[in-house]
Amino acid sequence: MTRLSLGFVLDTVEISRAGGDLLAPLLMTAILDANLAPVDQDRDLAATYAGLDTAAPDELRRPVSVNAVAQSLGLPFETVRRRVRKLARDGICVLTPRGVHVPRSVVTSPPYNAIQQARHQRLARFHADLRAVGALPPPGPRPAGSAEPPPVRAVNRAIAEYMLRTADGLLALAGDVVSGAVLLEMARCNTDGLTAADPWAQGWTALAARRPVRASTLAARLQLPAETTRRHVALLEAQGFCVRTPKGLACQAPSAKLAAAARIVRDNLVNVQRMFARVETLGVLADWEAGRAA
């Protein structure tokens, strides 16, 4: 489940950024999560605004302070303030004396709807992959009264919650979310093409069995400047999260962080199950299962 989660998280980041900045979609997700808390906490409202063709009106969106966003992501206040102001200039969010919110016009635009549909489809593939390896039980029958057509918007809110919990774990482990993203991409490259029969599956100490990766490859895959990538690789190396080999970089779990890494793996198991439990109540898992069976 951990390895499949790596691919899902990184693919979701790539879908969400749509070729743009790495932090922008994370900021937008955190802002939207706070904005839509009143909707998520009301079952009737959540059902009303679940579909792709529906979205909560601006008057239901609760503004959130820039400071609260910075604290929730563990980012410097000034960094978040500067980036939120840029998002506001670009029309992605609205700054008011009460805080910041992402308006309905943005989340109902064709480009954003395409992102939501792509994330929905990627979650379906993640579910199929987990079912194929026996990591999830078969879903129950479709709940009575669940929404038709597919509640893409509600599914995306479940994905957003999972991604924010993942960001919290990366922050606790690596110190910042960008370093965490570099570490995840390194882990994916190191294990790309390996199977459960390979030595890596027995633990993270079988260095020789991994596929080392160049920093330039990480930069290209994450669409980060080369210097930014090198700086974060150096931070990870200083903490013992990776080592340099003649063929490139290989991630590892430093002894001082083994307990934290194990906790993140356990937390991810819970968070994945929580995400799919929420999605199951929407009737989506039963539809996916029936579609695959057909």
C-alpha positions as a Python dict, from the first residue, in 0.01 Angstrom:
ca = {
    (1, 'M'): (0, 0, 0),
    (2, 'T'): (283, 240, 79),
    (3, 'R'): (444, 195, -261),
    (4, 'L'): (115, 237, -446),
    (5, 'S'): (43, 544, -232),
    (6, 'L'): (370, 698, -350),
    (7, 'G'): (253, 685, -708),
    (8, 'F'): (-94, 815, -624),
    (9, 'V'): (34, 1112, -421),
    (10, 'L'): (292, 1218, -680),
    (11, 'D'): (53, 1173, -972),
    (12, 'T'): (-212, 1376, -787),
    (13, 'V'): (40, 1654, -728),
    (14, 'E'): (131, 1652, -1097),
    (15, 'I'): (-235, 1660, -1203),
    (16, 'S'): (-316, 1940, -959),
    (17, 'R'): (-30, 2167, -1059),
    (18, 'A'): (-112, 2134, -1432),
    (19, 'G'): (244, 2220, -1527),
    (20, 'G'): (266, 2510, -1283),
    (21, 'D'): (421, 2580, -945),
    (22, 'L'): (463, 2295, -695),
    (23, 'L'): (331, 2489, -393),
    (24, 'A'): (41, 2671, -560),
    (25, 'P'): (-199, 2372, -569),
    (26, 'L'): (-106, 2282, -211),
    (27, 'L'): (-191, 2634, -97),
    (28, 'M'): (-512, 2625, -298),
    (29, 'T'): (-606, 2287, -145),
    (30, 'A'): (-547, 2414, 208),
    (31, 'I'): (-750, 2730, 141),
    (32, 'L'): (-1036, 2536, -18),
    (33, 'D'): (-1038, 2281, 263),
    (34, 'A'): (-1087, 2561, 516),
    (35, 'N'): (-1336, 2746, 292),
    (36, 'L'): (-1559, 2441, 251),
    (37, 'A'): (-1549, 2316, 610),
    (38, 'P'): (-1907, 2443, 673),
    (39, 'V'): (-2026, 2248, 367),
    (40, 'D'): (-1842, 1928, 460),
    (41, 'Q'): (-1980, 1942, 814),
    (42, 'D'): (-2341, 1960, 693),
    (43, 'R'): (-2460, 1635, 534),
    (44, 'D'): (-2733, 1801, 330),
    (45, 'L'): (-2503, 2073, 197),
    (46, 'A'): (-2231, 1818, 119),
    (47, 'A'): (-2482, 1615, -86),
    (48, 'T'): (-2616, 1924, -261),
    (49, 'Y'): (-2273, 2037, -374),
    (50, 'A'): (-2122, 1694, -454),
    (51, 'G'): (-2137, 1682, -833),
    (52, 'L'): (-1906, 1827, -1093),
    (53, 'D'): (-2185, 2053, -1218),
    (54, 'T'): (-2255, 2191, -871),
    (55, 'A'): (-2036, 2400, -643),
    (56, 'A'): (-2099, 2581, -317),
    (57, 'P'): (-2176, 2951, -365),
    (58, 'D'): (-1932, 3210, -239),
    (59, 'E'): (-2152, 3298, 58),
    (60, 'L'): (-2101, 2946, 198),
    (61, 'R'): (-1722, 2965, 166),
    (62, 'R'): (-1562, 3052, 500),
    (63, 'P'): (-1254, 3276, 457),
    (64, 'V'): (-934, 3160, 625),
    (65, 'S'): (-647, 3377, 744),
    (66, 'V'): (-312, 3361, 567),
    (67, 'N'): (-151, 3285, 902),
    (68, 'A'): (-378, 2983, 952),
    (69, 'V'): (-285, 2851, 607),
    (70, 'A'): (87, 2898, 681),
    (71, 'Q'): (58, 2717, 1015),
    (72, 'S'): (-143, 2430, 868),
    (73, 'L'): (128, 2366, 605),
    (74, 'G'): (429, 2445, 822),
    (75, 'L'): (543, 2714, 578),
    (76, 'P'): (687, 3056, 667),
    (77, 'F'): (417, 3321, 696),
    (78, 'E'): (595, 3555, 456),
    (79, 'T'): (625, 3282, 193),
    (80, 'V'): (253, 3206, 213),
    (81, 'R'): (157, 3574, 220),
    (82, 'R'): (361, 3643, -92),
    (83, 'R'): (225, 3344, -279),
    (84, 'V'): (-136, 3409, -177),
    (85, 'R'): (-103, 3764, -303),
    (86, 'K'): (19, 3629, -637),
    (87, 'L'): (-274, 3386, -649),
    (88, 'A'): (-505, 3682, -582),
    (89, 'R'): (-343, 3885, -862),
    (90, 'D'): (-392, 3587, -1094),
    (91, 'G'): (-760, 3567, -999),
    (92, 'I'): (-725, 3228, -827),
    (93, 'C'): (-833, 3351, -485),
    (94, 'V'): (-989, 3656, -321),
    (95, 'L'): (-831, 3843, -30),
    (96, 'T'): (-1068, 4018, 208),
    (97, 'P'): (-1031, 4167, 559),
    (98, 'R'): (-1181, 3839, 690),
    (99, 'G'): (-928, 3620, 510),
    (100, 'V'): (-881, 3445, 178),
    (101, 'H'): (-1115, 3223, -21),
    (102, 'V'): (-1118, 3051, -359),
    (103, 'P'): (-1431, 3173, -542),
    (104, 'R'): (-1688, 2952, -707),
    (105, 'S'): (-1596, 3090, -1050),
    (106, 'V'): (-1249, 2934, -1022),
    (107, 'V'): (-1360, 2585, -915),
    (108, 'T'): (-1627, 2569, -1186),
    (109, 'S'): (-1396, 2676, -1470),
    (110, 'P'): (-1326, 2420, -1748),
    (111, 'P'): (-954, 2388, -1658),
    (112, 'Y'): (-1033, 2320, -1291),
    (113, 'N'): (-1312, 2076, -1379),
    (114, 'A'): (-1064, 1887, -1598),
    (115, 'I'): (-826, 1862, -1301),
    (116, 'Q'): (-1106, 1731, -1079),
    (117, 'Q'): (-1203, 1467, -1334),
    (118, 'A'): (-839, 1359, -1374),
    (119, 'R'): (-796, 1324, -997),
    (120, 'H'): (-1120, 1126, -979),
    (121, 'Q'): (-993, 889, -1249),
    (122, 'R'): (-654, 853, -1077),
    (123, 'L'): (-827, 761, -752),
    (124, 'A'): (-1024, 493, -938),
    (125, 'R'): (-696, 345, -1063),
    (126, 'F'): (-545, 366, -712),
    (127, 'H'): (-845, 175, -579),
    (128, 'A'): (-812, -89, -852),
    (129, 'D'): (-440, -130, -778),
    (130, 'L'): (-504, -172, -405),
    (131, 'R'): (-782, -422, -468),
    (132, 'A'): (-555, -619, -702),
    (133, 'V'): (-296, -674, -427),
    (134, 'G'): (-555, -745, -158),
    (135, 'A'): (-486, -425, 35),
    (136, 'L'): (-854, -326, 46),
    (137, 'P'): (-1166, -539, 97),
    (138, 'P'): (-1440, -541, -167),
    (139, 'P'): (-1682, -252, -122),
    (140, 'G'): (-2033, -304, 4),
    (141, 'P'): (-2347, -243, -202),
    (142, 'R'): (-2420, 103, -330),
    (143, 'P'): (-2571, 306, -43),
    (144, 'A'): (-2936, 390, -93),
    (145, 'G'): (-2987, 747, -208),
    (146, 'S'): (-2624, 804, -309),
    (147, 'A'): (-2572, 1070, -572),
    (148, 'E'): (-2605, 1032, -946),
    (149, 'P'): (-2415, 1129, -1160),
    (150, 'P'): (-2079, 1052, -995),
    (151, 'P'): (-2011, 1304, -715),
    (152, 'V'): (-1677, 1414, -858),
    (153, 'R'): (-1657, 1726, -644),
    (154, 'A'): (-1723, 1535, -321),
    (155, 'V'): (-1465, 1271, -418),
    (156, 'N'): (-1211, 1547, -476),
    (157, 'R'): (-1276, 1683, -128),
    (158, 'A'): (-1190, 1338, 11),
    (159, 'I'): (-871, 1337, -199),
    (160, 'A'): (-783, 1686, -72),
    (161, 'E'): (-820, 1575, 289),
    (162, 'Y'): (-591, 1278, 225),
    (163, 'M'): (-331, 1494, 49),
    (164, 'L'): (-325, 1745, 335),
    (165, 'R'): (-273, 1464, 586),
    (166, 'T'): (11, 1336, 367),
    (167, 'A'): (163, 1684, 361),
    (168, 'D'): (147, 1691, 742),
    (169, 'G'): (340, 1365, 755),
    (170, 'L'): (605, 1486, 510),
    (171, 'L'): (643, 1806, 708),
    (172, 'A'): (698, 1612, 1029),
    (173, 'L'): (946, 1378, 863),
    (174, 'A'): (1149, 1592, 622),
    (175, 'G'): (1102, 1941, 766),
    (176, 'D'): (923, 2099, 470),
    (177, 'V'): (682, 1989, 201),
    (178, 'V'): (915, 2051, -95),
    (179, 'S'): (1189, 1835, 56),
    (180, 'G'): (918, 1578, 125),
    (181, 'A'): (812, 1582, -240),
    (182, 'V'): (1174, 1537, -352),
    (183, 'L'): (1209, 1243, -110),
    (184, 'L'): (889, 1080, -239),
    (185, 'E'): (997, 1117, -602),
    (186, 'M'): (1338, 974, -514),
    (187, 'A'): (1169, 676, -347),
    (188, 'R'): (948, 620, -650),
    (189, 'C'): (1245, 629, -887),
    (190, 'N'): (1449, 400, -661),
    (191, 'T'): (1174, 136, -657),
    (192, 'D'): (1043, 181, -1012),
    (193, 'G'): (1002, -154, -1182),
    (194, 'L'): (1075, -360, -872),
    (195, 'T'): (832, -627, -755),
    (196, 'A'): (742, -783, -423),
    (197, 'A'): (1001, -1054, -496),
    (198, 'D'): (1286, -802, -500),
    (199, 'P'): (1500, -748, -188),
    (200, 'W'): (1369, -392, -137),
    (201, 'A'): (1037, -540, -29),
    (202, 'Q'): (1209, -684, 278),
    (203, 'G'): (1304, -338, 405),
    (204, 'W'): (1479, -16, 315),
    (205, 'T'): (1829, -144, 389),
    (206, 'A'): (1888, -328, 62),
    (207, 'L'): (2058, -33, -105),
    (208, 'A'): (2209, -234, -389),
    (209, 'A'): (1865, -344, -508),
    (210, 'R'): (1739, 10, -567),
    (211, 'R'): (1752, 219, -882),
    (212, 'P'): (1963, 528, -803),
    (213, 'V'): (1841, 851, -959),
    (214, 'R'): (2023, 1169, -1065),
    (215, 'A'): (1925, 1502, -912),
    (216, 'S'): (1867, 1631, -1266),
    (217, 'T'): (1608, 1357, -1320),
    (218, 'L'): (1431, 1451, -997),
    (219, 'A'): (1426, 1816, -1106),
    (220, 'A'): (1277, 1724, -1443),
    (221, 'R'): (1013, 1492, -1299),
    (222, 'L'): (908, 1744, -1033),
    (223, 'Q'): (942, 2039, -1273),
    (224, 'L'): (1164, 2218, -1022),
    (225, 'P'): (1466, 2438, -1097),
    (226, 'A'): (1790, 2240, -1083),
    (227, 'E'): (1933, 2458, -805),
    (228, 'T'): (1617, 2425, -595),
    (229, 'T'): (1631, 2048, -632),
    (230, 'R'): (2001, 2034, -540),
    (231, 'R'): (1935, 2245, -230),
    (232, 'H'): (1659, 2014, -108),
    (233, 'V'): (1865, 1703, -189),
    (234, 'A'): (2146, 1849, 22),
    (235, 'L'): (1901, 1904, 310),
    (236, 'L'): (1779, 1545, 282),
    (237, 'E'): (2134, 1413, 265),
    (238, 'A'): (2232, 1611, 574),
    (239, 'Q'): (1942, 1451, 762),
    (240, 'G'): (2045, 1105, 642),
    (241, 'F'): (1745, 1049, 413),
    (242, 'C'): (1957, 973, 109),
    (243, 'V'): (2306, 872, 7),
    (244, 'R'): (2506, 933, -309),
    (245, 'T'): (2618, 635, -514),
    (246, 'P'): (2822, 631, -837),
    (247, 'K'): (2495, 601, -1030),
    (248, 'G'): (2295, 860, -839),
    (249, 'L'): (2090, 914, -524),
    (250, 'A'): (1924, 646, -314),
    (251, 'C'): (1682, 715, -31),
    (252, 'Q'): (1707, 552, 308),
    (253, 'A'): (1551, 581, 651),
    (254, 'P'): (1810, 725, 893),
    (255, 'S'): (1823, 549, 1228),
    (256, 'A'): (1712, 865, 1410),
    (257, 'K'): (1399, 880, 1191),
    (258, 'L'): (1307, 511, 1176),
    (259, 'A'): (1029, 545, 1432),
    (260, 'A'): (889, 853, 1258),
    (261, 'A'): (904, 682, 918),
    (262, 'A'): (728, 374, 1054),
    (263, 'R'): (461, 596, 1207),
    (264, 'I'): (403, 769, 873),
    (265, 'V'): (361, 431, 703),
    (266, 'R'): (104, 329, 966),
    (267, 'D'): (-71, 667, 945),
    (268, 'N'): (-87, 636, 567),
    (269, 'L'): (-259, 300, 602),
    (270, 'V'): (-524, 460, 822),
    (271, 'N'): (-556, 767, 598),
    (272, 'V'): (-601, 560, 282),
    (273, 'Q'): (-868, 351, 450),
    (274, 'R'): (-1037, 668, 580),
    (275, 'M'): (-1038, 823, 233),
    (276, 'F'): (-1195, 519, 71),
    (277, 'A'): (-1446, 478, 355),
    (278, 'R'): (-1562, 833, 286),
    (279, 'V'): (-1575, 772, -89),
    (280, 'E'): (-1768, 448, -35),
    (281, 'T'): (-2053, 638, 133),
    (282, 'L'): (-2092, 828, -197),
    (283, 'G'): (-2160, 508, -389),
    (284, 'V'): (-1848, 547, -600),
    (285, 'L'): (-1662, 232, -496),
    (286, 'A'): (-1957, 6, -578),
    (287, 'D'): (-1978, 165, -924),
    (288, 'W'): (-1605, 120, -984),
    (289, 'E'): (-1619, -242, -871),
    (290, 'A'): (-1919, -315, -1093),
    (291, 'G'): (-1753, -146, -1389),
    (292, 'R'): (-1437, -352, -1350),
    (293, 'A'): (-1638, -674, -1310),
    (294, 'A'): (-1830, -597, -1630),
}
